[in-house]
Amino acid sequence: MRGYLNGSAALAALVMAFSAGGMAFAQEGAQAGGQEDNGDEIVIIGRAQEFYRVGESSLATKTPTAILDTPQSVQVLTNQLIEDQAARETTDLYRSISGVTFFSYSGIVARGFRQDEIRYDGVRGDPFAGFSVPQLFNIERIEVLKGVSGMLYGGGEPGGLINYVTKTPDYEQGGEVEVTLGDRGLWGVSGDITGPVAGRDDIAFRLGGFYEESNDFRNNAGEENAILTAQGAWRPGPSTELVASLEYYDINLPGNRLRGVPVNDDGDFLTDISWNTNEATDFLALESTIGQLTLTHEFADTLSLRLIGRIVDNEEQQQYHESRGPAAPGSTLYLREFRDQLRTSRESSITADLVWQETLAGMAHTILVGGDYFDTEATFRARTARQDNPLGTSPGPVQPLDLIDPVYGNSGFLLLQDELDMIPWRRTETSGERYGLYVQDQVEITEKFHLIGGARFDSFEQTDALSGDSADDEAVSYRAGAVYKPVPPVSLYVSYGEGFSPQGITDPEDGGPFDPEESQQVEAGVKAELFDGRILATAAVYDIVKDNVIVANPDPAAGTGGVPNLVQIGEVTSQGVELDAVGDITDQWTFQVNYAWNDTAITGGAPGSITNAVGDGFANAPEHAFGLWTRYELPMLNSAIAGGADYVGERISLSGQDVKAYTVYDASWITTFDNGWQGQVNVRNLFDEEYAASGFIDRTGHFPGAPRSVVLQISKKF
């Protein structure tokens, strides 16, 4: 089991420790008067949940469920945590999610698997198109469901699911303004205002805007982001609310799409981390418009409906130089090609969830019946200009770039336009739709023993508009779980879940159509509310098996005589342990800490035959990772000091090169003034550590982490 037994033994010890500890703390708290016992209900006294800890999330069940009663690992990153870390995009927060590390752009590694599975308010519709990183201006909190999520959310990779909960209008007047300054030319301004319309208590609005620009530490690169949002909310009655939202993103990233910096096989950078293959005229430009409509209605105290529709319109244009590697072995002259690409997509989704709470046969049931539909139309066109002379020894349409002494300005769209006009566009046009129907029952058999079970049917279809080819899949996914609470502050849980990843259209020579890739997860753990409910601690151990994985056909005749290039014989196993704790150590001291151990390997199919696999292992999947963030209040100074650490262990790149372990430290000072204004200074990468955030392929190198930076924020809430 390759270390899994050790992980299981560790978890067993933690289960016993948490159980015993939880009982002891429960008894201690009752004796000290820290809890009030009102019959069957325990009321927690204190400041728990005010900063970083929340006690409830609906992500894992689609019903309001206490995290302690959820038989799967869930994390919630609060708005306060986002603000304290001065996070502007989701990559700023990976330290706070156990089992999640950076892969590339908006992609992550979750429980060993590369993926980009996200939702907004629980539904599909990603406005960032994969190469731009999600921005956090309009986000209230981030929820993370660990592991397989197919029964509730349909097709996807088995490592986990990130859900962005958006801000909504408030029926009381309020708002915030913020100014941001920093090194490398960082400056920005943002603000929002919310409240009732014309003094009415049944209609509310929210308007917000965000603008920020900065230079990157990489040559020629930078960011310019603008976000606008408008929302309205209407309560026609005490049991009904309708919320309409409109968002617009205008993202311009000069000198992008960023690749890495070349390294040797030991993972050492071969030049300064500012090196960039892109010219100053290169860019990534994204425009997205998002419309969302949410209806909630309570038919009765025990029966409620949530209906949400979302439409996303994206257009993303990229012009960039891609490294082709050294002109000759050992050369510092790197060949390049110029890529001109345009992506458009239109996505629409609708989700309906009906929740019925009732006592049946003496047991409390929460029954969920739901369905979702997702439709997408996507186009892609691209053309590529390459170097005439493969050794780069004579002038060509795309000039090479020296690794040590780069000279820019000899290549780019304007210089290559005549040649590009002679190159035909490569085009794809696809459309797809998928729908799912699901049912789930949460049963409280006794106060101490809860069960959950559910099933989902999925249908998927994709069509190539140019060739007329199509592919379709169907799948049924199940889940089951149990929670046992020996004392109210402690829960022991076990769960089983299934998921699938539908396979799209394949080239006739590759074989197919292929069945969905399937995954199964077994997870067990313990959750405990410690120190009178101030701290929520979770320990989880999991085993994920992904099968039906498509691999290169080992037959020597593959690709000839009708023998397909691909076959569906692969299997991947991921095993690991995750430890999380969040809450208040004292009234002044709050923290969030996590640790993850993971072992992901090929257990079926030839080594290296699976995408992202390097031999038996997987790229950018660390065995160990640790994250910490803590805040301490200084009441006499009307201030707080905060800081954190992010450790990611050794990994390998897609080309098998070492990606070295690193530890980065951050620090923050926050002061509130008498007039209500707040000042905050964040120093990221405090000790200016040079490190690789992840690895890619040898010709493009590793993605370097950002050097030390300073961010100053001045804000006021009203």
TAZIUR-V903726 format. One record per backbone hydrogen bond with DSSP energy under -1.0 kcal/mol. NH is the residue of the N-H (numbers start at 0). CO is the residue of the C=O. Records with the same first field share a line. If there is no record, write none. Layout:
NH->CO / CO
//
This chain:
3->0
6->2
7->3
8->4
9->5
10->6
11->7
12->8
13->9
14->10
15->11
16->12
17->13
18->14
19->15
20->16
21->17
22->18
23->19
24->20
25->21
26->22
27->23
28->24
29->25
30->26
31->27
33->28
35->42
37->40
40->37
42->35
44->33
49->46
56->64
61->57
66->54
68->65
69->66
71->69
74->143
76->141
81->77
82->78
83->79
84->80
85->82
86->81
89->133
91->88
92->89
95->92
96->93
99->96
100->108
102->106
105->129
106->103
107->114
108->100
109->112
110->98
112->109
114->107
118->161
119->122
120->163
122->119
131->127
135->87
138->135
139->164
140->164
141->76
142->162
143->74
144->160
145->72
146->158
152->148
153->149
155->499
160->144
161->116
162->142
163->118
164->140
166->137
173->193
175->191
176->715
177->189
178->713
179->187
180->711
181->185
182->709
186->212
187->179
188->210
189->177
190->208
191->175
192->206
193->173
194->204
196->202
199->196
203->232
204->194
205->230
206->192
207->228
208->190
209->226
210->188
211->224
212->186
213->222
214->183
215->220
218->273
220->217
221->253
222->213
223->251
224->211
225->249
226->209
227->247
228->207
229->245
230->205
231->243
232->203
233->241
234->201
239->236
240->295
241->233
242->293
243->231
244->291
245->229
246->289
247->227
248->287
249->225
250->285
251->223
252->283
254->281
255->252
260->701
263->267
266->263
269->261
274->271
281->278
282->318
283->252
284->316
285->250
286->314
287->248
288->312
289->246
290->310
291->244
292->308
293->242
294->306
295->240
296->304
297->238
298->302
299->302
302->299
303->354
304->296
305->352
306->294
307->350
308->292
309->348
310->290
311->346
312->288
313->344
314->286
315->342
316->284
317->340
318->282
319->338
321->336
323->334
326->332
330->327
333->400
334->324
336->321
337->384
338->319
339->382
340->317
341->380
342->315
343->378
344->313
345->376
346->311
347->374
348->309
349->372
350->307
351->370
352->305
353->368
354->303
355->366
356->301
357->364
359->362
362->359
363->443
364->357
365->441
366->355
367->439
368->353
369->437
370->351
371->435
372->349
373->433
374->347
375->431
376->345
377->429
378->343
379->427
380->341
381->425
382->339
384->337
391->388
400->333
402->331
415->411
416->412
419->415
420->416
421->418
422->419
425->381
427->379
429->377
430->462
431->375
432->460
433->373
434->458
435->371
436->456
437->369
438->454
439->367
440->452
441->365
442->450
443->363
444->442 / 448
445->448
449->482
450->442
451->480
452->440
453->478
454->438
455->476
456->436
457->474
458->434
459->472
460->432
461->470
462->430
463->468
464->428
467->463
470->461
472->459
474->457
476->455
478->453
479->495
480->451
481->493
482->449
483->491
484->447
489->486
490->526
491->483
492->524
493->481
494->522
495->479
496->520
497->477
498->518
500->516
509->506
516->500
517->546
518->498
519->544
520->496
521->542
522->494
523->540
524->492
525->538
526->490
527->536
528->488
529->534
533->530
534->529
535->581
536->527
537->579
538->525
539->577
540->523
541->575
542->521
543->573
544->519
545->571
546->517
548->569
550->566
551->608
552->564
557->554
558->562
559->556
562->559
564->508
565->509
566->550
569->548
570->603
571->545
572->600
573->543
574->598
575->541
576->596
577->539
578->594
579->537
580->592
581->535
582->590
583->533
584->588
585->588
589->630
590->582
591->628
592->580
593->626
594->578
595->624
596->576
597->622
598->574
600->572
601->615
602->570
603->570
607->614
608->605
612->609
613->616
616->613
618->611
619->651
620->617
624->595
625->646
626->593
627->644
628->591
629->642
630->589
631->640
632->587
633->638
636->633
637->634
638->633
639->669
640->631
641->667
642->629
643->665
644->627
645->663
646->625
647->661
648->623
650->658
652->656
653->695
654->695
655->652
657->264
658->650
661->647
663->645
665->643
666->682
667->641
668->680
669->639
670->678
671->637
672->676
675->672
677->714
678->670
679->712
680->668
681->710
682->666
683->708
685->664
687->684
692->702
693->702
699->696
700->696
701->260
702->693
704->690
708->683
710->681
711->180
712->679
713->178
714->677
715->176
717->174
//
